[in-house]
Amino acid sequence: MSQHRKDLLVEVGNFVEQLYQKGVRDVVLSPGSRVAPLALAFARHPQINTKTVSDERSAAFIALGIAQQTNLPVAIACTSGTAALNYAPAVAEAYYQRVPLIVITADRPTEWIDQWDGQTIQQQNIFGKHIKKAYHMPVDLSHEDAKWYRQRIGAEAMCNALEYPSGPIQINWPLREPFYPEEGEHFIYESTPQSTREIIQSEPYLDQETWEEKLIPLFESNKKVLIIAGQQQRNDYIVEYLNQLNVPVVSDIISNYGSVDQAIIHQDVFLTPTVIEELQPDIVITFGMSVISKNLKLFLRKNPPKYQLHIQEAGEVPDPFQSLSTVIRSTPEAFFDQLSDFELSFDDDFLNHWKEADDKVKANKTDFFDLLSFSELEIVNHLINELPENAVLHLANSMSVRYANFIGLQRPDIDVHANRGTSGIDGSTSTAIGHAISDKDRPHFLLTGDLAFFYDRNAFWNNYLPSNLNVLLLNNQGGVIFRMIDGPTRQPELEEYFETEQRTNAHHLAKEFDVHYWGINSKEEFYFNYQEFLTKNDKPSIYEVFTNKNISKNTFKAFKKEGIYTKQ
């Protein structure tokens, strides 16, 4: 065995063991020669699950879904050249959703960059600012300092990815040939305390003095308090604490807090930018990440609170409502635990105004769809109302997630996911597949439109399609969202340059990948076949509903108009 290959087998094996010791249990590989030693080391590790997905963009989104579902870091690895660039959309999504993706890019030796060598581009820091940090491994691993440096990079990178706010990191590894192990040669999987560096967290609770001198006086003199939950996974302890507060909790569908007792779920319907004094808060408390509701953002920018407190233990804090006054370095769980312990009283009338506005929309929903033609909003309403127990709902971007947010969800047994870090349409199906692969005991439902679905059609091009994946596809032959926006609708080029109308369907895709398929053309067909769609679970399913753009647009706008808040 050459000394170079011997050093490589030891260091690559120990690197893989480092990742395993820091929580990596799943790796999604994309095929190539330069990545071979890494791919083989992952594949031969006895306790790491590996999958191979040829399309790097889809592979990265599948890994994103696995990481979100398992709450563990997930690694992806690809060959040199443009392969790494295909990771970029999922890396950006992971960055803004704080998901620890371990992005490993195999590279050519440094001296061959920009020398017209095949599959060679500038890969160092290839993801720019959309990554927590980029690391570059040494080419030569023979010197003891180089081995220590390789170990240090592995330890630093994993700690960085996992430390709050977690996020993606890149490890670029230039690999010199020969790197394929010969018969009888093996990877070495060993770790030390130094290679698996530990981080011990400090106490997240605020001290009593901070509460008594700053926060309690603030709440005692400002009784109209509004809590806003951004995108996150539900924490049952936080639900318990929020239920003890007599305060409205605005809960977009992606917040997963719609089951809170005082949840407000139809803010996107009843709010307008108009100044509404009885709904204007004194204090807004925010936690979690982004919110879908544009109307909520516009309302608070026009009706700003005196104070906005954002609860986040570390990291930069955005200011989407243009009212951020205080960042509280605590966990939401610890903060609401402490807040619920104090005997604070809040404005009951303020809560009632918010609840009345929300309840009006809920009451209107009951009869609304019986009076109008079959529309996409009615389809989404039925999907949400008929979700099986303990289901998982995935929402593609554009109109799918907006429809769902208009309908709302208040069931604690349903988890909701969407790629709202960057809000792109490019990886919704792949992300949902990643979730379903890792959670085979629950049914997973993806609500998507035709543009998002066909954009990510390579999500089906792998050997791991989960039978618990159910896709409800709204096919209006284009981007109907542009009919909802005033600007594009006034342009004569609406259909060609915005909607990009295309008469495609999923029938042939379903046949190609052996997926159950229904093509639905009417309201009667939709309801007649729907139960079969829910229960046929021996392989993935696609329920494609062909809809009318103008009917869907008019229904959506009528629902909004019916629910707009008016003073009682």
TANOR-V864152 format. One record per residue. OMEGA is omega as a letter, one per 40 degrees, with the letter a starting at -180 (999 if undefined). D_FIRST is the distance of its C-alpha to the first C-alpha in whole Angstrom. Layout:
BEGIN
omega: [OMEGA;OMEGA]
d_first: [D_FIRST;D_FIRST]
END
This chain:
BEGIN
omega: [i;i;i;a;i;i;a;a;i;a;i;i;i;i;i;i;i;a;i;a;i;i;a;i;a;i;i;a;i;a;i;a;a;a;a;a;i;a;a;i;i;a;a;i;a;a;i;i;i;i;i;i;a;a;a;i;i;i;a;i;i;i;i;i;i;a;i;a;a;a;i;i;i;a;i;a;a;a;a;i;a;i;a;a;i;i;a;a;a;i;i;i;i;a;a;i;i;a;a;i;i;a;a;a;i;a;i;i;a;a;a;i;i;i;a;i;a;i;a;i;i;a;a;a;a;a;i;a;a;i;a;i;i;a;a;a;i;i;a;a;a;a;a;i;i;i;i;a;i;i;a;i;i;a;a;a;a;i;a;a;a;a;a;e;a;a;a;i;i;i;i;a;i;a;i;i;e;i;i;i;i;i;a;i;a;i;i;a;i;i;i;i;a;a;a;a;a;i;i;a;i;a;a;a;i;a;a;a;i;i;a;a;a;a;a;i;i;a;a;a;i;a;a;a;i;i;i;i;i;a;a;i;a;i;a;i;i;i;i;a;a;i;i;a;i;a;i;a;a;a;i;a;a;i;a;i;i;a;i;a;a;a;i;a;a;a;a;i;a;a;i;i;a;i;i;a;a;i;a;a;i;a;i;i;a;i;a;a;a;i;i;a;i;a;i;i;a;i;a;i;i;a;a;i;i;a;i;i;i;a;a;a;a;i;i;a;i;a;a;a;i;a;a;i;a;i;a;a;i;i;i;i;a;a;a;i;i;a;a;i;a;a;a;i;a;a;a;a;i;i;a;i;i;a;i;i;a;a;i;i;i;a;a;a;a;a;a;a;i;a;a;i;a;a;i;i;i;i;a;i;i;i;a;a;a;i;i;i;i;i;i;a;i;a;i;a;a;a;a;a;i;i;a;i;i;a;i;a;a;a;a;a;a;i;a;i;i;i;a;i;i;i;i;i;a;a;a;a;i;i;i;i;i;i;a;i;a;a;a;a;a;i;i;a;i;i;a;i;a;a;i;a;a;i;a;a;i;i;a;a;i;a;a;a;a;a;a;i;i;a;i;a;i;a;i;i;i;a;a;i;a;i;i;a;a;a;a;a;a;a;i;a;a;a;a;a;i;i;a;a;i;a;i;i;a;a;a;i;a;i;a;a;i;a;i;a;i;i;a;a;a;i;a;i;a;a;a;a;a;a;i;i;a;a;a;a;i;i;a;a;i;i;a;a;i;a;i;a;a;i;i;i;a;i;i;a;i;i;i;a;a;a;a;a;i;a;a;999]
d_first: [0;4;6;8;7;6;10;11;11;12;15;16;16;18;20;21;22;24;26;27;28;31;32;30;30;30;28;29;27;27;25;23;20;19;20;17;15;18;20;17;17;21;21;19;21;24;27;27;29;27;29;29;31;31;34;33;36;37;34;35;38;37;35;38;40;37;37;41;42;39;40;36;34;32;29;29;26;26;24;25;28;32;30;31;34;35;35;37;40;39;37;41;42;40;41;45;45;42;40;36;34;30;30;26;26;22;23;22;21;24;25;25;28;31;30;30;27;27;27;27;30;31;30;30;33;34;36;38;41;40;37;38;35;32;29;26;22;21;18;16;15;14;18;19;22;20;19;22;23;21;23;26;26;25;28;31;30;31;34;35;35;37;39;43;43;40;38;36;33;30;27;25;22;20;17;15;13;10;11;11;9;8;10;10;8;11;13;14;18;20;23;26;29;28;26;29;32;35;38;41;44;48;51;52;56;58;60;64;65;64;65;69;69;68;67;70;72;71;71;74;76;74;74;73;70;67;64;61;58;55;52;50;50;53;53;55;56;57;59;61;62;63;65;67;68;71;69;68;64;64;61;59;58;54;55;55;58;61;62;63;67;68;65;66;65;67;67;66;69;71;70;72;71;75;76;77;78;78;74;73;71;72;68;65;62;59;56;53;52;53;56;57;61;62;66;65;63;66;69;67;67;71;72;70;70;71;67;64;61;58;56;52;50;48;47;49;52;54;58;58;62;63;64;61;63;61;57;57;54;54;52;55;55;56;58;60;60;62;64;65;66;69;72;72;75;74;76;77;79;76;74;76;77;73;73;76;74;71;74;76;73;72;75;75;72;74;76;75;73;76;78;75;73;70;67;64;65;67;63;61;64;64;60;60;63;62;58;57;57;54;53;51;52;50;52;51;52;55;58;57;56;59;61;60;60;64;64;63;61;62;60;58;56;55;52;52;49;49;47;50;47;48;50;48;49;45;43;46;45;41;42;44;42;39;42;43;39;39;43;43;46;49;50;49;51;51;54;53;55;54;52;50;49;49;47;44;44;40;40;41;38;36;35;36;40;42;45;47;47;50;51;55;55;58;58;61;59;58;58;61;61;62;66;66;65;69;67;65;68;71;68;69;66;65;64;62;60;60;60;58;60;57;59;55;55;52;53;51;48;49;49;46;44;46;48;51;54;57;59;62;65;68;69;70;67;65;66;67;63;62;62;59;57;57;56;54;51;49;47;47;51;52;56;57;60;62;64;67;66;69;70;67;68;72;71;68;71;74;72;71;75;76;74;75;76;80;82;83]
END
